[in-house]
């Protein structure tokens, strides 16, 4: 007679919970998975990134990824929001100053975020995935609404407030898509100051409804 429990009698682990003998878990493991996931999504996009691929790159069991986050959509949102949302939350000084010059303040802040390599990676991950996957589009929409739009709209005139903010954001996000993802020339190689000078009056027009002054 053998001691111990048989395979049928042994306690069953919950779905998505890693085996204790198969995964090395510990402080920092969750953050490691998030950092790895962000890099995988940035490099491969949402469609071509898998839980197994994230786990392999992070050096952990795939069950550990499921244990912490659930499915791929939850990993995607968690990995991006911790860096994307704070980076895209417009500071009070940018939106609560006088409307005259708001276009330049917002455009300059936007480019400072994109030109910073630390914040550019999660932004690239969102845009690359959002152009081809509905789940990523939904996540992108939620993050943009929470950050940029909610930051901008309180400072705008009530009439057509939401439309004005969305058009301003569309101008900037479209530029980011062409410059950093598609890398369309000459926009991809243009000096950021040149692009800020060209875009700021248009962004301000969308926000205020006042056409740019003719030079």
C-alpha positions in Angstrom: 0.0 0.0 0.0 1.5 3.3 -1.0 1.3 6.4 1.1 0.2 9.8 -0.1 -2.7 10.8 -2.4 -3.2 9.4 -5.8 -3.3 11.6 -8.9 -7.1 11.6 -8.8 -7.2 12.4 -5.0 -4.5 15.2 -5.2 -5.8 18.8 -4.8 -6.6 20.3 -8.2 -5.1 23.7 -8.9 -7.5 26.4 -10.2 -7.6 27.3 -13.9 -4.8 29.6 -14.7 -3.0 29.0 -11.4 0.7 27.9 -12.0 2.0 24.7 -10.6 4.3 25.4 -7.6 7.0 23.1 -9.0 6.9 24.5 -12.5 7.1 28.3 -12.0 9.5 30.5 -10.1 7.3 33.2 -8.7 8.4 36.1 -6.5 8.7 39.8 -5.9 8.8 41.6 -9.2 7.5 38.7 -11.3 4.3 40.6 -12.2 6.2 43.7 -13.3 8.6 41.5 -15.3 5.6 40.0 -17.2 4.2 43.5 -17.8 7.5 44.9 -19.1 8.0 41.9 -21.4 4.4 42.0 -22.6 4.8 45.7 -23.5 7.9 44.9 -25.6 6.2 41.9 -27.3 3.1 43.9 -28.2 5.3 46.8 -29.5 7.4 44.5 -31.7 4.7 42.1 -33.0 1.4 43.9 -32.6 -1.7 42.4 -30.8 -2.5 39.7 -33.3 0.9 38.1 -33.4 1.6 38.3 -29.7 0.6 35.3 -27.6 0.6 34.4 -23.9 3.0 31.7 -24.6 5.4 34.1 -26.4 5.2 36.6 -23.5 5.9 33.8 -21.0 8.9 32.5 -23.0 10.5 35.9 -23.3 9.9 36.6 -19.6 11.3 33.2 -18.6 8.1 32.1 -16.8 5.4 29.4 -17.2 2.4 30.6 -19.3 0.2 29.6 -16.5 1.7 32.3 -14.4 0.7 35.0 -17.0 -2.9 33.6 -16.8 -2.8 33.6 -13.1 -1.9 37.3 -12.8 -3.9 38.7 -15.7 -6.3 36.3 -17.3 -6.4 36.4 -21.1 -4.4 38.2 -23.7 -6.7 41.3 -23.8 -6.2 41.8 -20.0 -2.5 41.5 -20.3 -2.5 44.0 -23.2 -4.5 46.6 -21.3 -2.5 46.2 -18.1 0.9 46.3 -19.8 0.0 49.5 -21.7 -2.1 51.5 -19.3 0.6 51.7 -16.6 2.7 53.7 -18.9 0.4 54.9 -21.7 -2.3 56.6 -19.6 0.1 58.7 -17.3 2.2 59.7 -20.4 -0.9 60.9 -22.2 -2.6 62.7 -19.3 -2.2 66.3 -20.3 -0.8 68.4 -17.4 -3.1 71.1 -15.9 -0.8 73.9 -17.2 -1.3 72.7 -20.7 -5.1 72.7 -20.8 -6.0 75.2 -18.1 -4.0 78.1 -19.4 -5.4 80.7 -21.8 -7.0 79.3 -24.9 -4.7 81.5 -27.0 -1.6 79.3 -27.4 -3.4 76.1 -26.3 -2.7 74.4 -29.6 1.0 74.8 -29.3 1.1 73.7 -25.6 -0.9 70.5 -26.3 1.1 69.7 -29.5 4.4 70.3 -27.9 3.5 68.1 -24.9 2.3 65.4 -27.4 5.6 65.4 -29.2 7.6 65.5 -26.0 5.9 62.2 -25.1 6.5 60.6 -28.5 10.1 61.7 -28.8 10.9 60.2 -25.4 12.0 56.5 -26.1 10.7 55.4 -22.7 7.1 56.4 -23.4 7.3 55.8 -27.2 7.4 52.0 -26.9 3.9 51.6 -25.2 2.4 54.2 -27.6 3.8 52.2 -30.6 2.3 49.0 -29.2 -1.2 50.6 -29.0 -1.1 52.1 -32.4 0.3 49.1 -34.2 -2.3 46.9 -32.6 -5.2 49.3 -32.8 -5.1 49.5 -36.6 -5.8 45.8 -37.1 -7.6 44.4 -34.0 -11.0 45.3 -32.6 -10.0 44.4 -29.0 -7.0 46.7 -29.2 -9.2 49.4 -30.8 -11.5 49.2 -27.8 -8.6 49.5 -25.3 -7.1 52.4 -27.2 -10.5 54.1 -27.2 -10.9 53.7 -23.5 -7.4 55.0 -22.7 -7.7 58.0 -25.0 -11.1 58.9 -23.6 -9.9 58.7 -20.0 -6.7 60.7 -20.6 -6.5 63.1 -23.5 -10.2 63.8 -24.0 -11.2 64.1 -20.4 -8.2 66.4 -19.8 -9.0 68.7 -22.7 -12.8 69.0 -22.8 -13.3 70.9 -19.5 -11.4 73.9 -20.8 -13.3 74.1 -24.1 -16.4 76.2 -24.9 -19.6 74.1 -24.2 -20.8 74.1 -27.8 -19.4 71.1 -29.7 -17.0 70.5 -26.9 -16.6 66.7 -27.5 -16.3 67.1 -31.3 -13.6 69.8 -31.0 -11.5 67.7 -28.6 -11.8 64.6 -30.8 -10.7 66.5 -33.9 -7.7 67.9 -32.1 -6.7 64.4 -30.8 -7.3 62.9 -34.3 -4.9 65.4 -35.8 -2.2 64.4 -33.4 -2.8 60.7 -33.3 -2.9 60.6 -37.1 0.4 62.4 -37.3 1.9 59.9 -34.8 0.6 57.0 -36.9 2.2 58.3 -40.1 5.5 59.4 -38.4 6.3 56.6 -35.9 4.4 53.5 -37.2 4.1 53.8 -40.9 7.2 56.0 -41.1 6.0 58.0 -44.1 8.7 60.3 -45.5 9.4 63.1 -45.2 7.3 63.3 -42.1 9.2 60.5 -40.4 12.5 62.3 -40.6 11.2 65.9 -40.1 12.4 67.9 -37.2 9.8 67.9 -34.4 9.9 71.7 -34.2 8.9 71.9 -37.8 5.9 69.6 -37.2 4.9 71.4 -34.1 4.9 74.7 -36.0 2.7 73.3 -38.7 0.3 71.3 -36.5 -0.2 73.7 -33.5 -2.3 76.3 -35.4 -4.6 73.5 -36.8 -5.0 71.9 -33.3 -5.9 75.3 -31.9 -8.4 75.9 -34.6 -10.1 72.6 -33.8 -10.2 73.5 -30.1 -11.3 77.1 -30.4 -13.0 77.4 -33.8 -10.8 80.4 -34.5 -9.1 80.1 -37.9 -5.3 80.5 -37.8 -4.1 84.1 -38.7 -2.9 84.4 -42.2 0.8 85.3 -42.5 
